[in-house]
């Protein structure tokens, strides 16, 4: 048995079709479909209920992550799938993700591909930066950091709730939390379609929030990685200053280079201290 959680905010034009597609997956059997109506001002909740979904309604827009948390917490079954309501994800791939979960993975993520994934000219560079930070921190190659189609166990994810983001970055913070605590995560290639209706993503704002939660996740689970990154930046600055001296810049720059090198050592030492404190707290 499986519970499928669908967060939805003003998705009246797409939610009915999404529920119909989920119900058409015969191999899922009598799956529980939970739509979390996150303060919609249109008929999202009514349409979802008419299509046969169990609807949980927020009185106000609390955020994508909060909607998922509430849906997962209310689920009747331990096996959970999450999917967006906007028609972008191929819901018929859920059985394939479940088969991978049954192989012993803690979470299976649908790794998106296709022209509709690229989006605007600014989205690709931002995604690359965020992906680099997560891959640097985890030491793993990650096919899709923030895909909204994934399957996992309710009992596994709920202990992470206090550290997971309540907004757009929920899936990114979930990926980070699982990998940094030794969970097994698999990525299964899937397609990605053009969304129905208008996107709710605000690129710059949501990218900053995602960066914030990535940094918080790094500091919480593996602080040395963050301090290594900062120390590396300080070393690069120091080397740059020395190169300027070699090119004839004033000797004052040497002091800047020395300060950069010392800063790198101090930052690294703080990182070691933070990691030690983390280990003590875990015990």
Number of C-alpha atoms within 10 A of each C-alpha: 12 20 24 24 28 28 27 28 26 23 27 22 18 21 29 21 17 23 24 14 14 19 21 13 16 11 11 17 11 12 16 21 23 27 28 29 27 24 19 19 15 13 15 26 28 14 20 27 17 11 16 16 24 17 21 18 19 17 11 12 17 14 20 23 20 22 28 25 21 17 27 27 16 14 19 15 17 16 19 24 27 25 25 22 27 25 22 21 23 18 21 16 16 25 16 12 24 21 12 20 22 12 8 12 17 20 27 25 29 28 21 24 15 11 10 14 15 13 10 10 8 11 14 12 12 16 15 11 13 19 20 16 18 25 17 14 25 22 13 11 12 17 18 19 26 25 19 23 24 23 26 22 18 19 14 14 19 13 10 13 15 8 16 25 24 19 18 22 24 25 25 24 27 22 22 24 22 18 20 19 11 10 15 13 18 19 19 16 14 17 16 18 16 14 15 15 13 10 10 11 10 9 13 12 10 14 19 14 16 22 19 14 21 24 19 17 24 23 19 15 20 20 23 22 22 21 23 20 17 17 23 18 16 21 21 16 19 24 18 16 22 20 15 16 16 12 9 9 13 10 13 10 17 19 13 17 23 17 16 23 21 16 18 24 18 14 21 21 16 16 22 17 14 18 19 14 13 16 11 9 8 7 6
